[in-house]
């Protein structure tokens, strides 16, 4: 197992920006969603992503291996939610542009930490 310090070095430099783009794309999908259940699902994902963004902004997460390790269960949980949203996005929104943006940003977020 690599030393803990090595984990910080392997974090993608653009992770915070990618999560922000995903948050914004989900915000557009929220307004396009046609029912309350879909809005709740998207909102729940946005809240979890907001926590990740806040950690990057306030805690310098990219350089704090211990904090990143603490946040990995949250990232793993949000990845599962993102996969569910991705599978249902064509049903959630009929706006092709929004759906494509959501799929693209989800793919990017899932690729950030593929083992989670």
Backbone as a ProteinNet text record, in pm:
[ID]
protein_1_A
[PRIMARY]
XXXXXXXXXXXXXXXXXXXXXXXXXXXXXXXXXXXXXXXXXXXXXXXXXXXXXXXXXXXXXXXXXXXXXXXXXXXXXXXXXXXXXXXXXXXXXXXXXXXXXXXXXXXXXXXXXXXX
[TERTIARY]
85.1	0	89.8	59	144.8	130.7	232.7	222.6	107.6	52.2	-63.3	-34.5	86.1	121.3	104.4	124.6	114.1	-28.5	-127.6	-265.9	-292.8	-240.4	-263.2	-206.7	-93.2	-30.3	-109.6	-190.1	-264.5	-401.6	-440.1	-569	-563.9	-661.7	-662.1	-663.1	-583.8	-572.8	-704.5	-785.9	-909.1	-1033.5	-1014.8	-1128.6	-1230	-1184.7	-1277.4	-1356.8	-1291.3	-1360.4	-1459	-1422.4	-1511.5	-1636.6	-1618.8	-1736.1	-1823.3	-1763.5	-1842.6	-1924.2	-1863.4	-1936	-2050.5	-2025.7	-2130.6	-2244.2	-2210.2	-2310.4	-2398.2	-2335	-2408.9	-2498.3	-2447.2	-2526.2	-2646.5	-2625.7	-2737.8	-2839.4	-2792.6	-2884.9	-2978.6	-2924.6	-3010	-3105.2	-3056.2	-3141.8	-3253.1	-3223.5	-3324.6	-3444.6	-3417.9	-3527.5	-3599.1	-3532.7	-3594.7	-3672.4	-3641.8	-3707	-3857.1	-3931.3	-4076.1	-4151.6	-4085	-4158.8	-4075	-4142.5	-4080	-3975.8	-4001.7	-3905.4	-3772.1	-3778.6	-3655.5	-3584.7	-3661.5	-3602.4	-3533.7	-3596.1	-3536	-3406.1	-3404.8	-3284.7	-3170.8	-3201.1	-3098.9	-3052.7	-3147.6	-3110.7	-3020.4	-3050	-2965.7	-2824	-2811.2	-2677.8	-2607.5	-2681.8	-2622.6	-2573.1	-2647.7	-2603.2	-2472.2	-2461.2	-2338.8	-2221.8	-2245.7	-2140.5	-2100.3	-2198	-2168.6	-2073.4	-2087.5	-1995.7	-1854.5	-1842.9	-1711.2	-1649.1	-1727.4	-1678.3	-1633.3	-1713	-1677.7	-1546.7	-1529.6	-1404.9	-1285.6	-1301.8	-1193	-1165.4	-1270.8	-1254.6	-1196.7	-1246.8	-1209.4	-1090.8	-1071.8	-972.8	-850.6	-841.3	-730.6	-718.2	-829	-839.6	-732.1	-695.5	-597	-462.5	-434.7	-307.1	-323.2	-442.4	-469.1	-514.6	-420.1	-448.5	-544.7	-526.8	-614.4	-759.2	-779.9	-915.6	-974.2	-892	-939.4	-983.2	-905.1	-939.9	-1072.4	-1094.6	-1221.2	-1338.2	-1312.6	-1417.9	-1447.5	-1362.6	-1382	-1515.9	-1570.3	-1703.7	-1811	-1798.5	-1893.5	-1879.3	-1756.6	-1733.7	-1787.9	-1765.8	-1816.4	-1969.7	-2033	-2179.6	-2233	-2169.3	-2217.4	-2195.7	-2088.6	-2067.6	-2182.5	-2232.7	-2346.5	-2471.3	-2494.4	-2608.4	-2594	-2472.3	-2449.1	-2476.6	-2437.4	-2463.6	-2614	-2690.3	-2835.9	-2896.5	-2850.8	-2901.2	-2865.1	-2742.9	-2698	-2786	-2823.9	-2906.9	-3048.2	-3093.3	-3230.4	-3242.3	-3132.4	-3136.9	-3228.9	-3238.8	-3328.5	-3474.3	-3506.1	-3642.2	-3662	-3558.4	-3567.6	-3588.5	-3512.2	-3525.1	-3536	-3620	-3634.4	-3546.7	-3478.8	-3389.3	-3259.7	-3239.4	-3125.5	-2993	-2984.9	-2861.8	-2829.8	-2929.9	-2910.4	-2869.8	-2938.6	-2907.6	-2763.8	-2723.3	-2586.7	-2484.1	-2512.4	-2421	-2410	-2522.1	-2521.7	-2441.9	-2465.4	-2392.3	-2242.8	-2206.4	-2065.1	-1998.1	-2063.6	-2002.7	-2001.8	-2101.4	-2100.1	-1983.9	-1966.2	-1853.9	-1722	-1705.5	-1581.8	-1565.2	-1672.3	-1664.5	-1633.4	-1694	-1668.5	-1525.5	-1467.5	-1330.3	-1225.6	-1265.4	-1171	-1109.9	-1194.4	-1150.9	-1215.2	-1166.2	-1233.3	-1244	-1160.3	-1166.3	-1272.3	-1340.5	-1440.4	-1579.8
-117.4	0	123.8	222.9	340.6	425.2	504.6	592.6	690.2	737.8	827.2	953.7	1005.6	1128.1	1110.4	989.7	964.9	986.8	964.3	984.3	1128.7	1223.4	1363.9	1397.5	1342.6	1371.3	1312.6	1208	1145	1206.9	1302.5	1366.8	1456.2	1446.8	1529.4	1678.5	1753.5	1896.8	1969.9	1914.9	1982.8	1928	1854.2	1791.8	1894.6	2000	2101.1	2165	2199.4	2260.7	2163.1	2036.6	1935.3	1917.7	1915.4	1904.4	2028.9	2146.8	2268.9	2264.9	2219.2	2207.2	2107.9	1998.2	1898.4	1958.1	2029	2094	2187.1	2266.5	2360.1	2286.7	2179.2	2101.1	2037.1	1984.5	1925.9	2032.9	2153.5	2263.5	2290.6	2286.9	2304.6	2186.7	2066.2	1947.2	1951.5	2006.8	2018.6	2098.5	2210.7	2294.3	2232.3	2144.3	2074.8	1950.5	1898.2	1774.4	1796.1	1694.2	1709.5	1664	1595.5	1553.7	1572.8	1571.6	1600.7	1495.7	1369.5	1264.5	1285.4	1319.7	1345.5	1469.5	1571.8	1692.8	1660.1	1575.4	1535.4	1457.9	1368	1290.7	1382.5	1474.2	1568	1658.1	1706.9	1795.6	1724	1598.5	1520.9	1506.8	1481.5	1472.6	1607.9	1714.3	1848.6	1881.6	1842.4	1867.6	1796.7	1670	1593.9	1653.8	1691.6	1753.9	1887.7	1960.7	2087.3	2068.3	1958.5	1929.1	1905.6	1837.1	1812.3	1944.4	2027.3	2157.6	2242.5	2243.3	2320	2269.8	2138.2	2082.3	2126.3	2126.5	2173.4	2321.3	2401	2545.2	2583.6	2522.5	2566.1	2491.4	2369	2285.8	2254.4	2310.7	2278.7	2126.8	2064.9	1919.1	1855.1	1921	1862.3	1838	1912.9	1897.8	1837.6	1787.3	1734.8	1589.5	1498.1	1356.7	1302.1	1340	1288.3	1330.8	1456.4	1503.3	1432	1411.7	1340.2	1198.4	1131.7	996.4	997.1	1098.6	1110.5	1134	1200.7	1235.3	1123.8	1022.5	917.8	844.5	818.6	755.5	844.5	976.1	1069.3	1064.3	1062.2	1055.9	924.7	815.9	685.6	685.9	743.4	749.1	837.1	950.5	1039.2	974	897.6	828.4	732.2	664.6	574.5	653.5	766.5	852	904.7	943.2	996.9	892.8	769.3	662.3	643	652.6	638.3	754.1	875.4	991.6	978	937.5	922.5	823	715.4	613.5	663.2	760.6	809.5	949.1	1010.6	1151.1	1176.7	1084.2	1104.3	1107.9	1041.2	1045.3	1169.4	1208	1321.4	1452	1471.8	1595.7	1563.1	1636.1	1620.5	1721.3	1807.3	1905.7	1834.2	1815.3	1737.4	1800	1931.1	2000.1	1977	1989.5	1966	1822	1728.1	1586.2	1556	1609	1585	1645.1	1764.3	1829.7	1748.7	1699.9	1619.9	1491.8	1423.2	1298.5	1326.1	1430.3	1464.5	1497.3	1578.9	1616.6	1501	1414.2	1294.6	1204.3	1184.5	1101.8	1156.3	1288.3	1349.9	1325.6	1346.2	1327	1181.8	1088.7	946.8	907.1	977.1	945	1003.6	1096.3	1159	1059	973.2	874.2	741	676.7	558.4	440.2	435.3	324.3	340.3	453	479	457.1
0	0	0	-88.7	-96	29.4	59.3	175.2	157.6	268.2	264.9	185.8	193.1	121.7	-29.1	-78.3	-222.2	-271.5	-186.6	-228.1	-266.2	-190.4	-221.8	-358.6	-391.5	-519	-635.7	-610.6	-718.3	-740.6	-659.4	-679	-802.5	-889.2	-1009.8	-975.3	-1048.1	-1023	-1051.5	-1141.8	-1180.4	-1109.4	-1001.7	-934	-884.9	-819.9	-766.9	-880.5	-988.6	-1103	-1165.8	-1171.8	-1228.8	-1143.8	-1012.7	-924.9	-935.3	-951.9	-966.7	-1095.6	-1204.9	-1331.8	-1319	-1249	-1227.3	-1145.1	-1039.8	-955.4	-1039.6	-1124.2	-1209.7	-1309.2	-1369.5	-1464.9	-1396.5	-1276.6	-1202.7	-1163.7	-1138	-1107.9	-1224.5	-1345.6	-1464	-1478.7	-1452.8	-1462.8	-1358.2	-1242.3	-1136.7	-1188.8	-1253.4	-1302.3	-1420.7	-1493.4	-1606.2	-1563.7	-1445.1	-1399.3	-1388.7	-1426.9	-1435.1	-1311.3	-1217.3	-1098.5	-971.8	-859.4	-730.7	-692.6	-722.4	-687.4	-758.8	-887.8	-961.9	-907.6	-874.7	-816.7	-684	-602.9	-475.5	-496.6	-593.3	-623.7	-665.5	-754.9	-802.9	-689.6	-610.6	-499.9	-399.6	-370.8	-279	-331.1	-460.9	-521.3	-514.6	-540.1	-535.5	-394.6	-293.1	-154.8	-125.2	-166	-141.4	-219.3	-343.1	-423.2	-362.6	-309.7	-242.8	-125.8	-52.3	58.2	7.4	-104.7	-162.8	-207.9	-274.9	-321.4	-203	-97.4	22.2	82.2	85.2	139	54.6	-75.6	-161.4	-136.6	-125.3	-108.5	27.4	131.7	266.5	325.6	287.5	354.4	269.1	149.7	61.2	48.4	12.3	7.3	-80.5	-187.7	-278.4	-209.8	-101.6	-30.9	108.3	139.9	273.1	260.6	265.4	246.2	351.8	477.4	582.9	560.4	522.8	496.3	375.2	272.7	155	192.7	275.4	318.4	394	476.7	549.2	454.4	343.2	248.8	148	139.4	38.9	50.5	170	173	109.8	126.5	64.6	-87.3	-135.1	-279.4	-335.3	-263.9	-308.3	-314.3	-213.8	-211.6	-323.7	-346.6	-452.9	-589	-605.9	-733.5	-763.3	-662.3	-681.7	-722.1	-657.1	-693.1	-834.9	-871.4	-1005.2	-1112.8	-1087.3	-1184.1	-1202.1	-1094.1	-1102.3	-1181.8	-1154.8	-1228.8	-1376.4	-1403.7	-1541.5	-1617.6	-1552.2	-1616	-1644.1	-1567	-1578.4	-1640.1	-1680	-1719.9	-1839.3	-1931.1	-2045	-2002.9	-1894.6	-1841.6	-1755.3	-1682	-1590	-1665	-1771.5	-1848.6	-1996.6	-2065.3	-2210.2	-2283.5	-2208.3	-2266.5	-2305	-2433.3	-2483.2	-2441.2	-2445.1	-2406.3	-2259.2	-2174.2	-2031.1	-2006.1	-2068.7	-2050	-2093.1	-2207.4	-2255.7	-2160.8	-2108.9	-2015.1	-1886.1	-1836.1	-1713.7	-1734.9	-1844.5	-1871.9	-1882.2	-1952.8	-1969.1	-1835.7	-1754.3	-1627	-1527.4	-1533.8	-1449.2	-1490.1	-1620.1	-1667.2	-1615.4	-1619.9	-1572.8	-1422.2	-1344.7	-1199.7	-1164.8	-1235.1	-1208.3	-1244.9	-1340.7	-1381.4	-1286	-1199	-1107.3	-1010.2	-956.4	-857.4	-894.4	-1000.4	-1054.8	-957.8	-858.7	-764.4	-657.8	-657.9	-552.8	-605.4
[MASK]
++++++++++++++++++++++++++++++++++++++++++++++++++++++++++++++++++++++++++++++++++++++++++++++++++++++++++++++++++++

